[in-house]
């Protein structure tokens, strides 16, 4: 005779499914789950000129950056994979431009493109007095922090620290997900915000307390989360298959911002 499973294991011997405590692939979520797709903006002028790109320093996408996002738009138009999504963006021009380019590919059948809802909470780290400076000017004027040693030190006067940024950005993503229970949402945002989502919502030691991952998030790539009952599950990171052919010029790196 087979011994009964201990109570609370979630094991159903009739289905043949593994007990919940040892299951490696969870069951599918229900209709209440929200899918949140984070799109990193295309290459920006501030990325290529070495300028700290806050509200003053950001002047939008480069020609290459717009082309990168157009490749993503064409993919989404062909597949319809994000049809019917709500659309958010940070208030920085490089993110707003990215959202505007992909918007038409998110339209539900028979409907127009979704409105872009700009939210400052979805911005890259607020740079304070560093905004608009070249990184050389910044280093000459201020004492750059080492966030691997002290993540609570602000970037510059009036700026966020790494820990305050992670808290603000992840909180903004939680707010967006809560507004769309069971829905599909696309967010045009930044590499730092994508890293903040990993630190806040994955079981990473010190994730909200100053850990950093050193991710190389590609321009115009997709990172997809499923949010259900307050639990976040990562479904995909750095999906840039639409840009694999001719995507990057030699010598260019996917700088954060």
Secondary structure, DSSP 4 states (H G I P E B T S, - for coil): -PPPPPTTS---TTTTPPPTTT-SSPPPP-TT-EEEEEEEPPPBHHHHHTB--STTT---B-HHHHHHHHHHHHHHHHH-TTTT-EEEE-SSHHHHHHHHHHGGGGPPTTS-PPPEEE-GGGSSPP-GGGTT-BHHHHHHHS----TTT-TTS-SSTT---HHHHHHHHHHHHHHHHHHTTT-EEEEEE-HHHHHHHHHHHS--TTTTTT------PPTT-EEEEEEETTEEEEEEEEE-GGG-SS---TT------
